[in-house]
Amino acid sequence: MFFFLGLAGFTSSAYAATILPLYRPAIGIILTMINLGCYATAALADPGIPKKNQDLDEELRKEGKICRTCHVLRAERTYHCFDCDVCVEEYDHHCPWTSKCIGRGNIRSFYAFVLTSMISLVYSMSQLVSIVAQP
C-alpha cells in the first residue's frame, strides 16, 4: 500500500531519470518488504493457544480456572476470545487486520508490524510532499 506512494514520482521515465535519485524507491521497497514480513509473522504465528487437558479436576472447575467454552486450564492472563472461540495466553486483543488474536506468541511481531507501518507511512508522506512541492 505505502509502496505505491514511495514510487509516486515515476510518472515518466525522463522525470525518474533526471530528478528522482535511485535510493528513494529502494527505501520504499525495503520498508514494504519489512512491513509485509512483520505482518506475515504476526498473522501466521500462534498467539498462545493453550493445549487441551484430558484429565481436569472438579476443584479447578469450581474455582473458575478452566474455561467453560474451551475446557482448557487457564493460567493467569489467559482469556477467551469470542471472535476466534479459543483461549489465548496473555491475550491483548483480537486484531481485525490479521483476523487473529494477539497474545503471548505474536505480540512482538504485531508491534513490529505497527511500527514499520508507521515508519512506511511517514516515509511515503514525506516523499509525496517532496514530489508535489517541487516547482
C-alpha positions in Angstrom: 0.0 0.0 0.0 2.7 2.5 1.0 4.9 1.1 -1.7 3.0 2.9 -4.4 3.3 6.3 -2.6 7.1 5.7 -2.4 7.1 5.3 -6.2 4.6 8.1 -6.9 7.2 10.1 -8.8 7.6 7.5 -11.5 5.1 9.0 -13.9 7.5 9.3 -16.7 10.9 7.8 -17.3 12.5 11.1 -18.1 11.4 12.5 -14.8 12.6 9.5 -12.9 16.0 9.6 -14.6 16.7 13.3 -14.1 15.2 14.3 -10.8 14.5 11.2 -8.6 17.5 9.6 -7.0 17.6 5.8 -7.1 17.6 5.4 -3.3 14.1 6.7 -2.9 12.2 3.8 -4.4 14.8 1.4 -3.0 14.0 2.6 0.5 10.2 2.3 -0.2 10.6 -1.3 -1.4 12.8 -2.3 1.6 10.3 -0.8 4.0 7.4 -2.5 2.3 9.2 -5.9 2.4 10.0 -5.5 6.1 6.4 -4.5 6.7 5.0 -7.5 4.9 7.4 -9.8 6.7 6.2 -8.4 10.1 2.6 -8.7 9.0 3.1 -12.3 7.9 4.8 -13.2 11.1 2.1 -11.7 13.2 -0.7 -13.3 11.2 0.8 -16.8 10.9 2.3 -17.1 14.4 0.4 -19.0 17.2 -1.0 -16.4 19.5 -0.5 -18.6 22.6 -3.4 -21.0 22.5 -3.1 -23.4 25.5 -3.3 -27.2 24.8 -6.3 -29.1 25.9 -6.0 -31.1 29.1 -7.6 -34.5 29.2 -8.0 -35.0 33.0 -9.3 -32.0 34.8 -10.2 -31.8 38.5 -13.6 -30.8 39.7 -11.9 -28.4 42.1 -10.4 -26.5 39.3 -13.7 -26.3 37.5 -15.3 -24.9 40.6 -12.5 -22.3 41.1 -13.0 -21.0 37.6 -9.6 -22.0 36.4 -11.0 -23.9 33.5 -12.6 -22.2 30.5 -16.3 -23.1 30.2 -16.2 -22.9 26.5 -12.8 -24.4 25.6 -12.4 -26.7 28.6 -8.7 -25.9 29.0 -6.8 -25.0 32.1 -6.4 -21.2 32.2 -3.2 -19.7 33.5 -3.0 -16.1 34.7 -3.8 -13.5 32.0 -5.4 -16.2 29.8 -8.7 -15.0 28.3 -11.3 -16.4 25.9 -11.6 -14.7 22.6 -15.2 -14.9 21.4 -14.3 -14.0 17.8 -11.9 -16.9 17.4 -13.6 -19.1 20.0 -10.3 -20.1 21.7 -8.4 -19.2 24.9 -5.2 -17.1 24.4 -2.4 -16.8 26.9 -1.6 -13.1 27.7 -4.5 -12.0 25.5 -4.1 -8.5 24.2 -6.9 -8.1 21.6 -8.5 -9.6 18.5 -7.0 -7.8 15.5 -9.2 -7.2 12.5 -6.1 -6.6 10.3 -4.8 -10.1 10.8 -8.1 -11.7 11.7 -6.4 -13.3 14.6 -5.9 -12.9 18.3 -2.9 -11.0 19.5 -1.3 -12.7 22.5 1.9 -14.1 24.0 3.1 -15.8 20.8 2.7 -12.9 18.4 2.6 -9.7 20.3 6.2 -8.7 19.4 5.8 -9.3 15.7 2.4 -7.4 15.8 4.2 -4.4 17.5 6.9 -4.6 14.8 4.2 -4.6 12.1 2.6 -1.5 13.6 5.9 0.3 14.0 7.0 -0.5 10.4 3.6 0.6 9.1 4.0 4.0 10.8 7.6 4.3 9.5 6.4 3.5 6.0 3.5 6.0 6.3 5.8 8.8 7.4 8.4 8.0 4.7 5.7 7.8 2.0 4.1 11.0 3.0 7.4 12.8 3.1 8.2 11.5 -0.4 4.8 12.6 -1.6 5.2 16.1 -0.2 8.7 16.4 -1.7 7.4 15.4 -5.1 4.3 17.7 -5.0 6.3 20.6 -3.6 8.8 20.6 -6.5 8.5 23.5 -8.8 
